[in-house]
Amino acid sequence: MRTALRLLAVASAAMLLAGCSVVSGPEPTRTDSLTDVGPDPNGTTVEGPPNVEEMGNAAAWCALAPPDLIDATLGLQLRAPLATFTSAEVTCDYLPVNDGDPGIVVRFLLGYDRDTFADYRDEVENVSEPSSDLAGVGDEAFYRRSEFGELVSYVVTARKGSVVLLVDAPSSLDEVTSLVSQVLAQLA
């Protein structure tokens, strides 16, 4: 109970400081593969997957990719993320500071292993925008290039342990890969 209260206090403070908003999704269902672990007391790493049924944990996940890190890596000025979650996923939507500029999406999928990651890749595969392996990122990774008019974006999806990180951003593959690597480095 003490740990849960501490986690809630840390996450609430992080939300206030970062300006994160948290919106819960449909009633989550709990699986045995999820554990009740949250931010490290010094705030530098997050062991996962956390108990995202507590609202503060969604903001803690989004805090792994703060707008200033995104700006430094991708050159995009974004507002604090809007976090939505279920027991299996945390989605962080970043809207642009300036109207008309692009935003990005960062998603954390929880409770994955090599087989479920392969199943996920098969599920999201698109013949018009096929994915390619991406070596040296997490335990395994792939990317997909998307075009919409003149806007080109990359979706990089990487697994580290039981956490899958997906970043969809209108930046170069190297920039998006760098952001994914920096966020994954914060996971214990």
C-alpha positions in Angstrom: 0.0 0.0 0.0 2.8 2.3 0.9 4.5 1.7 -2.5 1.2 2.3 -4.3 0.7 5.6 -2.6 4.3 6.6 -3.3 3.9 5.7 -7.0 0.7 7.7 -7.1 2.3 10.7 -5.5 5.3 10.6 -7.8 3.2 10.1 -10.9 0.8 12.9 -9.9 3.7 15.3 -9.4 5.2 14.2 -12.8 1.8 15.0 -14.4 1.6 18.4 -12.8 5.2 19.3 -13.8 4.9 17.9 -17.3 1.4 19.1 -17.9 0.3 15.5 -18.9 -3.4 14.7 -19.1 -4.6 11.2 -18.4 -7.7 9.7 -19.8 -8.7 6.1 -18.9 -9.8 3.8 -21.7 -12.5 1.1 -21.4 -12.6 -0.9 -18.2 -9.2 -2.7 -18.2 -8.8 -6.4 -17.8 -5.9 -7.5 -15.7 -3.6 -10.2 -16.9 -1.1 -12.2 -14.8 1.8 -11.0 -16.9 1.4 -7.4 -15.7 3.1 -6.5 -12.5 2.7 -3.6 -10.1 6.0 -1.8 -10.7 6.3 1.9 -11.5 8.9 4.7 -11.6 12.2 4.2 -9.8 12.5 6.5 -6.8 15.1 8.7 -8.5 12.9 9.0 -11.6 15.4 7.8 -14.1 14.1 4.4 -15.1 10.8 2.6 -15.2 10.6 -1.1 -14.8 7.7 -2.6 -16.7 5.1 -3.2 -17.2 3.5 -1.1 -14.5 0.0 -1.4 -13.1 -1.6 1.0 -15.6 -4.9 0.7 -13.8 -3.6 3.5 -11.5 -3.9 6.7 -13.6 -0.5 8.1 -12.7 1.4 5.3 -14.3 0.2 6.2 -17.8 1.7 9.7 -17.3 4.9 8.1 -16.0 5.2 6.1 -19.2 4.6 9.2 -21.3 7.2 11.1 -19.2 9.8 8.7 -20.7 9.4 10.7 -24.0 9.0 14.4 -22.8 8.4 17.1 -25.4 11.9 18.5 -24.9 13.5 15.2 -25.8 11.3 14.9 -28.8 12.2 18.5 -29.9 15.9 17.8 -29.4 15.7 14.5 -31.3 13.1 15.1 -34.0 13.0 18.9 -34.2 9.3 19.0 -33.4 7.8 21.4 -30.9 5.0 19.6 -29.1 2.7 20.1 -26.2 2.7 17.8 -23.2 1.1 14.4 -24.1 -2.4 13.3 -23.6 -2.2 9.8 -22.1 -4.8 7.1 -22.7 -4.5 3.6 -21.4 -5.8 0.1 -20.9 -4.3 -2.7 -19.0 -2.3 -3.7 -22.1 -1.4 -0.4 -23.7 -0.4 3.2 -23.0 -0.8 5.8 -25.8 0.8 9.2 -25.6 -0.6 11.7 -28.2 1.5 14.8 -28.7 -0.1 17.8 -30.4 2.0 20.5 -32.0 2.6 23.8 -30.3 1.9 25.6 -33.6 -1.3 25.0 -35.5 -0.7 23.2 -38.8 2.5 21.5 -37.6 2.6 17.7 -37.3 2.1 15.8 -34.0 3.3 12.4 -33.1 2.1 9.2 -31.3 4.1 7.2 -28.8 2.7 3.8 -27.7 3.8 1.3 -25.1 2.4 -2.2 -25.6 2.7 -4.3 -22.4 3.2 -8.0 -21.8 4.9 -9.0 -25.1 7.5 -11.7 -25.9 9.3 -12.8 -29.1 6.2 -14.7 -30.3 3.6 -12.1 -29.5 5.8 -9.4 -31.1 6.0 -11.5 -34.3 2.2 -11.9 -34.2 1.8 -8.1 -33.8 4.1 -7.4 -36.7 2.1 -9.8 -38.9 -1.1 -8.1 -37.7 0.0 -4.6 -38.7 1.8 -5.6 -41.9 0.5 -3.6 -44.9 1.4 -4.7 -48.4 1.4 -1.1 -49.7 3.8 -0.1 -46.9 5.8 -3.2 -46.0 7.9 -3.3 -42.8 11.6 -3.9 -42.7 13.8 -5.3 -39.9 15.7 -2.7 -37.9 18.9 -4.1 -36.3 20.5 -2.8 -33.1 17.4 -1.4 -31.5 16.0 -3.1 -28.4 15.7 -6.9 -28.4 14.2 -6.7 -31.9 12.7 -4.0 -34.0 11.1 -3.1 -37.4 10.1 0.0 -39.2 7.6 1.1 -41.8 7.7 4.2 -44.1 4.4 6.0 -44.7 3.5 8.7 -47.2 0.5 10.9 -47.2 0.8 13.6 -49.9 4.1 15.3 -49.2 4.2 14.2 -45.6 6.6 11.3 -45.0 6.7 9.6 -41.7 8.3 6.6 -40.1 6.8 4.1 -37.7 9.5 2.4 -35.6 8.4 -0.5 -33.4 10.8 -2.1 -31.0 10.6 -4.6 -28.2 12.8 -4.6 -25.0 11.9 -7.3 -22.6 8.1 -7.4 -22.3 7.6 -3.8 -23.5 7.0 -2.8 -27.1 7.6 0.8 -28.0 6.0 2.3 -31.1 6.8 5.8 -32.4 5.0 7.3 -35.4 6.6 10.6 -36.4 7.1 12.7 -39.5 10.9 12.7 -39.3 13.7 10.7 -40.8 14.3 7.1 -40.0 17.5 7.9 -38.2 15.8 10.5 -36.0 12.9 8.3 -35.1 15.2 5.4 -34.4 17.3 7.7 -32.1 14.2 8.7 -30.2 13.2 5.0 -29.8 16.7 4.1 -28.6 16.7 6.9 -26.0 13.3 6.0 -24.6 14.2 2.2 -24.5 17.4 3.1 -22.7 15.3 4.4 -19.8 13.6 1.0 -19.3 15.2 -1.2 -16.7 
